[in-house]
């Protein structure tokens, strides 16, 4: 059975963010992830991890005005300096939290900007960020996200992510593979994972439709978990879903093996 990380941006929504760490630990999680830790001092987040015996699995580079609808800066012309400043902030937090994986969100395509310009900006930003992260001992990831949940998202399929990785040409740029997003966009989940497994540095799960816990929809997660074990994936599996049955009560899909 893979090892699971609690995504605190989605799990335990009834609790304040700082109390979600203890809740995850009580339920047996050994790692956590979330959109970003930037609303709190790095030292405070590090103490929450230490106190609850948790590893920091992943978080994102600062992604712009999230409350205002932005979903990443990676592809946005005119925001390059802000992106670069976010890379420096992410590295500072990752060092403080001993986090070895940081994800970039490409963002939503602005009106009137050609796709070629967006990709050129993304490639340039990743060429800047990848060696910075490598020097700090951190893997840089790029995540395709489905267009139903985030219309206009710039990178929505694995083939696009592959093309970007090829253009960047770094040995420190990987794919974050979310089985839910890729079920919505393209299917063929295990075969795609197997083909790309050497380029995937983190995976996430949710069922479809609804983005709820495994077992509530159409995705055969027992088959996927067996495949992850068989194919030698030893990284964290991020539980990035909306708990339908309650965060703790909804963990029956794991059979007590969180």
Secondary structure per residue as TSV (DSSP state, phi and psi in degrees):
chain	resnum	aa	ss	phi	psi
A	1	X	-	360.0	134.1
A	2	X	-	-62.9	170.9
A	3	X	E	-101.8	138.2
A	4	X	E	-112.9	142.2
A	5	X	E	-113.5	134.4
A	6	X	E	-83.1	123.0
A	7	X	E	-84.9	105.9
A	8	X	T	-77.8	-5.8
A	9	X	T	-76.4	-18.7
A	10	X	T	-119.0	-40.2
A	11	X	T	-80.1	152.5
A	12	X	T	58.2	44.9
A	13	X	T	-66.1	-16.4
A	14	X	T	-75.4	-10.7
A	15	X	S	-108.8	151.1
A	16	X	-	-58.8	151.5
A	17	X	H	-53.0	-44.6
A	18	X	H	-66.5	-21.6
A	19	X	H	-87.5	-9.8
A	20	X	H	-72.5	-26.4
A	21	X	H	-61.0	-49.5
A	22	X	H	-65.4	-38.1
A	23	X	H	-62.3	-42.9
A	24	X	H	-62.4	-43.3
A	25	X	H	-63.8	-41.3
A	26	X	H	-61.1	-33.1
A	27	X	T	-83.6	0.6
A	28	X	T	101.1	-1.1
A	29	X	-	-67.7	144.0
A	30	X	S	-108.0	-5.0
A	31	X	E	-148.6	158.6
A	32	X	E	-135.9	160.5
A	33	X	E	-148.7	169.9
A	34	X	-	-175.0	174.9
A	35	X	S	-58.5	-48.5
A	36	X	-	-172.6	152.3
A	37	X	-	-96.3	10.2
A	38	X	T	-74.5	-10.9
A	39	X	T	-77.7	-11.1
A	40	X	S	-121.6	152.0
A	41	X	-	-60.4	143.0
A	42	X	H	-55.9	-37.3
A	43	X	H	-64.8	-34.9
A	44	X	H	-69.3	-41.2
A	45	X	H	-65.7	-41.6
A	46	X	H	-59.6	-38.6
A	47	X	H	-68.1	-38.3
A	48	X	H	-61.7	-41.5
A	49	X	H	-63.4	-48.1
A	50	X	H	-62.1	-46.5
A	51	X	H	-62.4	-31.9
A	52	X	H	-104.3	7.4
A	53	X	T	63.9	38.6
A	54	X	-	-112.0	148.5
A	55	X	E	-97.4	144.2
A	56	X	E	-87.2	110.6
A	57	X	E	-82.1	-37.6
A	58	X	E	-172.8	149.8
A	59	X	E	-154.2	175.3
A	60	X	E	-98.4	151.9
A	61	X	-	-58.4	145.1
A	62	X	-	-46.3	133.0
A	63	X	-	-116.1	25.1
A	64	X	S	85.7	-156.7
A	65	X	-	-84.4	86.6
A	66	X	T	-63.0	-45.2
A	67	X	T	-62.7	-28.8
A	68	X	T	-86.4	3.0
A	69	X	T	104.3	-4.5
A	70	X	-	-73.3	147.1
A	71	X	-	-134.4	49.0
A	72	X	-	116.7	155.9
A	73	X	S	-117.2	-2.5
A	74	X	T	-56.4	-33.0
A	75	X	T	-105.0	2.4
A	76	X	-	-90.3	110.2
A	77	X	T	-59.6	144.7
A	78	X	T	86.6	-5.4
A	79	X	-	-119.7	18.5
A	80	X	H	-64.0	-43.5
A	81	X	H	-65.3	-36.9
A	82	X	H	-65.3	-41.0
A	83	X	H	-60.7	-46.2
A	84	X	H	-63.4	-39.0
A	85	X	H	-63.3	-37.1
A	86	X	H	-65.3	-35.0
A	87	X	H	-61.4	-44.1
A	88	X	H	-63.8	-40.2
A	89	X	H	-64.4	-43.4
A	90	X	H	-61.3	-41.2
A	91	X	H	-63.6	-41.8
A	92	X	H	-61.2	-44.7
A	93	X	H	-68.5	-42.1
A	94	X	H	-60.7	-39.5
A	95	X	H	-63.7	-43.8
A	96	X	H	-66.2	-32.3
A	97	X	H	-98.7	1.9
A	98	X	T	53.1	46.0
A	99	X	-	-97.9	129.4
A	100	X	-	-103.3	1.7
A	101	X	E	-140.4	128.5
A	102	X	E	-130.6	133.9
A	103	X	E	-106.0	144.0
A	104	X	E	-107.9	133.0
A	105	X	-	-98.2	128.5
A	106	X	-	-69.3	-31.3
A	107	X	-	99.1	173.2
A	108	X	B	-93.9	135.1
A	109	X	-	-65.7	122.7
A	110	X	-	-70.8	154.4
A	111	X	T	-61.9	138.6
A	112	X	T	82.1	4.2
A	113	X	-	-106.2	126.9
A	114	X	-	-66.0	147.8
A	115	X	H	-58.7	-34.8
A	116	X	H	-63.7	-38.2
A	117	X	H	-69.4	-37.4
A	118	X	H	-64.6	-45.3
A	119	X	H	-66.5	-39.2
A	120	X	H	-60.8	-41.7
A	121	X	H	-64.4	-44.4
A	122	X	H	-61.7	-46.2
A	123	X	H	-60.7	-44.1
A	124	X	H	-63.1	-41.2
A	125	X	H	-65.2	-40.7
A	126	X	H	-71.4	-33.7
A	127	X	H	-63.7	-31.6
A	128	X	H	-73.5	-46.1
A	129	X	H	-75.4	-36.1
A	130	X	H	-58.6	-48.7
A	131	X	H	-70.2	-31.6
A	132	X	H	-60.7	-45.4
A	133	X	H	-66.2	-40.9
A	134	X	H	-60.8	-42.3
A	135	X	H	-60.1	-27.5
A	136	X	T	-93.6	3.4
A	137	X	T	76.2	29.7
A	138	X	-	-120.7	135.7
A	139	X	E	-83.8	135.6
A	140	X	E	-98.8	134.1
A	141	X	E	-122.1	154.6
A	142	X	E	-127.4	130.6
A	143	X	E	-114.2	121.4
A	144	X	-	-74.1	136.4
A	145	X	-	-128.9	140.8
A	146	X	-	-70.4	152.2
A	147	X	T	-84.7	-7.9
A	148	X	T	-76.8	-44.4
A	149	X	T	-77.0	-37.9
A	150	X	S	-129.8	84.7
A	151	X	T	-57.3	136.0
A	152	X	T	85.1	2.9
A	153	X	B	-62.5	137.4
A	154	X	S	-71.2	-38.6
A	155	X	-	-116.2	108.9
A	156	X	-	-122.2	-3.8
A	157	X	S	-138.1	156.8
A	158	X	H	-67.0	-32.7
A	159	X	H	-66.0	-33.2
A	160	X	H	-68.6	-43.5
A	161	X	H	-59.7	-41.7
A	162	X	H	-59.4	-43.8
A	163	X	H	-62.2	-41.2
A	164	X	H	-64.2	-44.4
A	165	X	H	-58.4	-41.8
A	166	X	H	-63.5	-42.2
A	167	X	H	-67.6	-37.4
A	168	X	H	-68.8	-42.5
A	169	X	-	70.7	30.9
A	170	X	-	-106.7	144.9
A	171	X	T	-84.1	4.9
A	172	X	T	-120.7	35.5
A	173	X	E	-130.2	126.9
A	174	X	E	-131.4	172.2
A	175	X	E	-100.6	136.8
A	176	X	E	-93.9	121.4
A	177	X	E	-108.3	106.6
A	178	X	E	-99.1	113.3
A	179	X	H	-60.5	-34.5
A	180	X	H	-65.6	-52.3
A	181	X	H	-58.3	-40.5
A	182	X	H	-77.4	-24.2
A	183	X	H	-65.7	-41.2
A	184	X	H	-64.0	-40.7
A	185	X	H	-89.7	-34.4
A	186	X	T	-149.9	-18.7
A	187	X	-	65.5	-157.6
A	188	X	-	51.6	49.7
A	189	X	H	-65.2	-51.5
A	190	X	H	-71.8	-41.1
A	191	X	H	-61.4	-39.6
A	192	X	H	-67.5	-43.8
A	193	X	H	-59.2	-45.1
A	194	X	H	-61.8	-41.3
A	195	X	H	-65.1	-33.6
A	196	X	H	-105.3	6.1
A	197	X	G	-57.6	-30.5
A	198	X	G	-75.4	-10.8
A	199	X	G	-109.5	3.4
A	200	X	E	-104.4	126.9
A	201	X	E	-114.0	-4.2
A	202	X	E	-163.6	144.8
A	203	X	E	-127.0	156.1
A	204	X	E	-133.9	158.8
A	205	X	E	-135.3	149.5
A	206	X	-	-168.0	158.8
A	207	X	-	-93.4	165.9
A	208	X	T	-134.2	135.0
A	209	X	T	-82.1	168.0
A	210	X	T	102.9	-20.3
A	211	X	S	55.9	40.1
A	212	X	-	-100.5	-170.8
A	213	X	S	-66.5	155.8
A	214	X	T	-52.7	141.4
A	215	X	T	97.0	-5.5
A	216	X	S	-100.3	-2.6
A	217	X	S	-144.6	-147.1
A	218	X	S	-93.4	-11.7
A	219	X	-	-82.5	132.3
A	220	X	-	-85.7	84.0
A	221	X	H	-70.8	-33.8
A	222	X	H	-55.7	-40.0
A	223	X	H	-64.8	-41.5
A	224	X	H	-66.5	-43.6
A	225	X	H	-63.7	-39.9
A	226	X	H	-62.1	-39.7
A	227	X	H	-66.8	-40.6
A	228	X	H	-60.0	-43.1
A	229	X	H	-64.4	-46.6
A	230	X	H	-62.7	-36.0
A	231	X	T	-87.2	1.3
A	232	X	T	81.2	21.0
A	233	X	-	-73.1	120.7
A	234	X	-	-117.8	13.1
A	235	X	S	-85.7	-177.3
A	236	X	E	-77.2	149.5
A	237	X	E	-111.8	110.0
A	238	X	E	-78.5	125.7
A	239	X	E	-87.5	84.2
A	240	X	-	-105.8	71.3
A	241	X	S	-135.0	161.9
A	242	X	-	-89.2	112.1
A	243	X	-	-67.5	116.4
A	244	X	S	-79.1	-36.3
A	245	X	S	-101.0	9.6
A	246	X	-	95.2	145.3
A	247	X	T	-60.2	-51.0
A	248	X	T	-73.0	-47.2
A	249	X	G	-63.5	-26.0
A	250	X	G	-86.0	9.3
A	251	X	G	-90.3	10.3
A	252	X	G	-60.4	-25.8
A	253	X	G	-60.3	-24.9
A	254	X	G	-85.4	-7.5
A	255	X	T	59.8	31.9
A	256	X	T	74.6	16.5
A	257	X	-	-116.1	36.1
A	258	X	-	-65.1	360.0
